[in-house]
Amino acid sequence: MLITGFPAGAFAANCYLVAPAAGEECVIVDPGQDAERGIEELLDRFKLKPIAVMLTHGHVDHMWSVAPVCGAKGVPAYIHPDDREMLSDPVKGMSILAARQFLGGMTFSEPDDVRPLEDGAVVPLAGLEFTIGHVPGHTPGSVTFRSGADDLDALFTGDLLFAGSIGRTDLPGGNHQQILRSLARTLTLPDEVVVLPGHGPQTTIGDERQTNPFLTGMKPAKKGL
């Protein structure tokens, strides 16, 4: 499995391209601010053909470029229904101060083709299968995507789980108790699962279980992802 990406824009939100191998179809995960150029460079470098965009949640730093990317490529966008409204109204997921600072008078619109993601669904795309986990707390519609191959078992966590930290819950729609329950579900996964977060470097479930101070003493949920 090929996974490549880059931190997009001023928010440095990780945008990923996922494919079985170079020269194949791919899925774009979280095209953030000014992500179009970086996406084009990776598509050309690895000879990839995008067939879908998948969003871990609706915050603007992760979906800023979703409409132009989907429109230019003629591909659908996948998002959990609880976060869909932020595609056209990102202010609903931001503080008023942040909206004024970063958005000004900008307007957003959702792509022509928007498809829902549901907890436990397995979505086949680009020759891969993505298992969806609904993990509210950072936002109501936050999700993870798990996809594996013989050489890699990867979990795209968005802003649920980072290397050494977890997602914030002080923005509109955030809920601290919910994110703790979502993290407990995530900790049911095997130690070797590679965590590809929405910001910062990759890590593993095992490393976070042992060293993440926000997970100290947390027991895995009875019902896992």
VENTA-V277437 format. One record per residue. N is the residue number from 0. PSI is psi in degrees with one decimal (999 if undefined). NEAR is the number of other ideal C-beta (glycine too) atoms within 10 Angstrom. Layout:
N;PSI;NEAR, N;PSI;NEAR
//
This chain:
0;136.1;16, 1;123.8;18, 2;122.6;18, 3;164.2;15, 4;-171.2;20, 5;155.8;17, 6;126.1;16, 7;131.5;24, 8;-168.8;18, 9;-23.7;12, 10;-13.1;18, 11;43.6;14, 12;130.9;26, 13;123.3;23, 14;129.3;27, 15;148.9;22, 16;130.4;23, 17;129.5;26, 18;160.4;25, 19;-34.7;14, 20;169.3;13, 21;146.8;12, 22;8.9;12, 23;178.5;16, 24;155.2;16, 25;164.8;30, 26;137.2;25, 27;127.1;29, 28;122.8;26, 29;70.4;28, 30;99.3;30, 31;-155.0;26, 32;129.5;18, 33;38.3;13, 34;-12.0;25, 35;-45.3;15, 36;-45.2;11, 37;-38.9;19, 38;-46.3;24, 39;-40.4;12, 40;-41.8;11, 41;-36.6;20, 42;-43.8;17, 43;-42.5;9, 44;-41.1;11, 45;5.8;16, 46;51.7;12, 47;152.3;24, 48;112.6;13, 49;136.6;22, 50;-6.6;18, 51;156.1;22, 52;132.8;27, 53;134.8;25, 54;128.8;28, 55;-27.6;32, 56;179.0;29, 57;3.1;26, 58;144.4;28, 59;-29.1;26, 60;-14.9;23, 61;-18.0;31, 62;11.4;30, 63;-43.9;28, 64;12.1;24, 65;-43.8;27, 66;-48.8;20, 67;-36.0;14, 68;-47.1;22, 69;-40.2;22, 70;-40.8;13, 71;-31.7;13, 72;-9.3;17, 73;42.6;11, 74;156.0;20, 75;160.1;16, 76;137.6;23, 77;131.2;23, 78;153.1;26, 79;140.0;23, 80;-30.0;12, 81;-15.4;19, 82;0.2;26, 83;-36.7;17, 84;-24.2;15, 85;-15.4;27, 86;-38.8;20, 87;-13.2;14, 88;72.4;14, 89;-16.7;22, 90;-25.2;15, 91;-14.4;17, 92;15.1;26, 93;162.5;19, 94;156.9;12, 95;-40.8;9, 96;-45.9;8, 97;-38.8;15, 98;-42.8;16, 99;-39.5;12, 100;-43.2;10, 101;-29.1;17, 102;-31.4;15, 103;-126.3;7, 104;19.2;5, 105;148.9;10, 106;149.5;8, 107;153.6;16, 108;151.0;12, 109;156.8;18, 110;163.6;21, 111;-32.9;12, 112;103.6;14, 113;128.6;19, 114;145.2;12, 115;148.4;13, 116;134.1;23, 117;149.3;11, 118;131.0;15, 119;-7.5;9, 120;147.6;14, 121;115.2;10, 122;113.3;18, 123;120.3;8, 124;137.8;20, 125;37.3;21, 126;8.0;15, 127;166.4;20, 128;130.2;14, 129;118.1;25, 130;126.7;16, 131;131.5;21, 132;122.1;23, 133;117.1;19, 134;68.3;29, 135;161.3;22, 136;-56.5;23, 137;-48.0;30, 138;162.6;31, 139;-31.5;21, 140;23.2;24, 141;140.3;30, 142;159.7;29, 143;155.1;26, 144;124.8;28, 145;130.0;19, 146;137.2;23, 147;157.9;16, 148;178.8;15, 149;-31.2;6, 150;-6.3;7, 151;135.0;14, 152;106.1;17, 153;143.9;21, 154;118.1;24, 155;114.6;27, 156;-3.5;30, 157;-131.8;27, 158;27.4;28, 159;-50.9;28, 160;131.5;28, 161;172.4;21, 162;107.4;16, 163;7.5;15, 164;179.7;16, 165;172.1;24, 166;151.7;26, 167;155.9;12, 168;16.3;17, 169;0.8;7, 170;163.4;16, 171;130.3;13, 172;-8.0;21, 173;152.3;19, 174;114.4;15, 175;-42.5;13, 176;-36.9;9, 177;-43.2;18, 178;-32.0;24, 179;-41.1;17, 180;-39.0;16, 181;-39.7;27, 182;-38.9;23, 183;-37.6;17, 184;-41.4;21, 185;-32.9;28, 186;-2.7;20, 187;-11.6;14, 188;157.3;21, 189;153.0;9, 190;-33.7;12, 191;-5.6;10, 192;126.6;20, 193;127.4;17, 194;121.5;23, 195;97.2;24, 196;172.6;24, 197;-18.9;29, 198;145.5;18, 199;-173.1;13, 200;162.6;11, 201;162.2;17, 202;-162.9;20, 203;160.3;18, 204;-41.9;24, 205;-44.0;15, 206;-42.2;15, 207;-35.4;25, 208;-35.9;16, 209;-32.2;11, 210;-15.4;12, 211;116.1;20, 212;-22.9;8, 213;-12.7;15, 214;3.5;21, 215;125.6;9, 216;-2.4;4, 217;131.8;14, 218;139.1;9, 219;144.2;15, 220;158.7;16, 221;-33.2;8, 222;114.1;9, 223;-175.1;12, 224;999;20
//
